[in-house]
Amino acid sequence: MADSGPAGGAALAAPAPGPGGGGPGPRVYFQSPPGAAGEGPGGADDEGPVRRQGKVTVKYDRKELRKRLNLEEWILEQLTRLYDCQEEEIPELEIDVDELLDMETDDTRAARVKELLVDCYKPTEAFISGLLDKIRGMQKLSTPQKK
């Protein structure tokens, strides 16, 4: 796509890829419409379109997010002990807390976690009961809670 002039009145530009791909979250850049304040007819052609940075956020209960983060850190610590390895060397498995919270009973939750840890040679019972204790009373984070 050649940059031969203003974007024909487009009010929203595509997100610019950030260096390293990391960061706190997605960034959206807003392009000022032609003739906006501070932009004359000869405007900023040499600088390209003027962009203001906006941040897209989703509202969650911070307390629940903190609980979830603490739980994830605990899970990683326990898995490194169970598999007797560094965090990067843990076999690829996904313990989905929201999936566990959707299940009706602790027995079905325990069976699901045991199924995920099938290749672990150490006893997993203490980890599973600790995990079930920690998720008791937690809320799903898949949709924001309204107050």
Secondary structure, 3 states (H helix, E strand, C coil): CCCCCCCCCCCECCCCCCCCCCCCCCEEEEECCCCCCCCCCCCCCCCCCCEEEEECCCCCCHHHHHHHHHHHHHHHHHHHHHCCCCHHHCCCCCCCHHHHHHCCCHHHHHHHHHHHCCCCCCCCHHHHHHHHHHHCCCCCCCCCCCC
